[in-house]
Amino acid sequence: MIYFSLSFLKNCKITANVQNSEENEIISKKYETEFRERSVLMKEPSPIKVLYMEDDAGLARLFQKKISRFGFDVKLAQNGNKGLALANREAFDILVIDYQMPEMDGLAVLKALVKQGAMLPVIMLTGAGNEEIAVEAMKMGASDYITKDVDGHYFQLLPIVMKEAIKRSQMAEERRRMQLELKRYATELERSNQELQQFAYVVSHDLKEPLHTIRGFAQFMEENYRKALDAQANEFFGYIIDGTRRMERLIEGLLEYSRVKFKDVEMENIDCNNVVANVVQDLQATIEERNAIVTYVDLPNVQGNERMLVQLFQNLIDNGLKYSDGTSPAVHISAERENGSWKFGVKDNGIGIDPKHNKRIFTIFQRLHNRNEYSGDGLGLAICKKIVENHKGEIWVESQPPNGSTFYFTIPN
């Protein structure tokens, strides 16, 4: 049994046998008919251009005659040097190279093509090849390797093999193009993120300066002209001062949001028990003021960013203390393994959240209550979402008012 094509026959399950030439002839005629019908229907603008390097003039002309009938435009080169020169001058879709040529054999031509950076598909032909040569040719970049038999049955497979090689080459080229595009987009995105982060810092500074001026003069006038102004004027000055303070908090929140969104996250091994203990200590005044209880079980170590995790737990615990119905707030933090991640839960006994708002609350500046009921600027949970996403996790809430809420988030193990 003679295998004409290493890769094509393996992929397509077509085995060519000298004793089974009738089946090969059927395949060849079917392919030729399909090609002609497709050419008529689609009116292809130009045939596939083939360069065949062969030192035997008779075999070269036979190749040209047989392959041309399938619609290929075949040009010939008598040796490797002439073939390389022709390939540099003209554009071809595929190269077919005879292995045994004087001066420069097929492997030497293939090596020269690789050195030149040529990306064309290459079919290696030989009349006396072996597996070692085939493997070497494929390693050097040949698309396929075909053995020439004395009866010329390999001509029946060549058109199919060449088509498949061109298709694979086009797919590989498209993948390379897409990879380059992705790399370019990633570079542009990184540059854009850096510009946005810089913009956030500049804007926050530029906005805070006039706010400080407005608040400073408003406080000065309130302190020095209080007696000269009526009650309504003093009330208006109070609104101005409160408004500037709230605007300053919004700017600080936006700045923090931009830090979380665009900052590169440096991961390290973090003990979540220490993180929560520090957060509880920082919130101690609020906890005592509201007669609240904050408990937590033995929490795991995770790979994370300590500063971000502190902010995550602080925002969630603070919300649990804030949104209560007058009863003493109780917040409990737990963790369990689930699907290769740690799933944390921050449960409170507060007013709860209507399930229809479960996604909305994680959007920046989205508030469910007015400021007279509960303080806040609609940034806390949006920042929590970005922190969890930076840790490759997910965050969600489960709640049935008025029975409190449980905020869950995951961090990969």
Secondary structure as UniProt FT lines:
FT   HELIX           6..12
FT   HELIX           18..20
FT   HELIX           21..42
FT   STRAND          49..53
FT   HELIX           57..68
FT   TURN            69..71
FT   STRAND          73..77
FT   HELIX           80..89
FT   STRAND          94..98
FT   HELIX           106..116
FT   STRAND          122..126
FT   HELIX           131..139
FT   TURN            140..141
FT   STRAND          144..147
FT   TURN            150..151
FT   HELIX           154..225
FT   TURN            226..228
FT   HELIX           231..262
FT   STRAND          268..271
FT   HELIX           272..282
FT   HELIX           284..289
FT   TURN            290..291
FT   STRAND          293..296
FT   STRAND          301..304
FT   HELIX           306..322
FT   STRAND          330..338
FT   TURN            339..340
FT   STRAND          341..348
FT   HELIX           355..357
FT   TURN            358..359
FT   HELIX           360..362
FT   TURN            364..365
FT   TURN            371..373
FT   HELIX           380..390
FT   TURN            391..392
FT   STRAND          395..399
FT   TURN            401..402
FT   STRAND          405..412
//
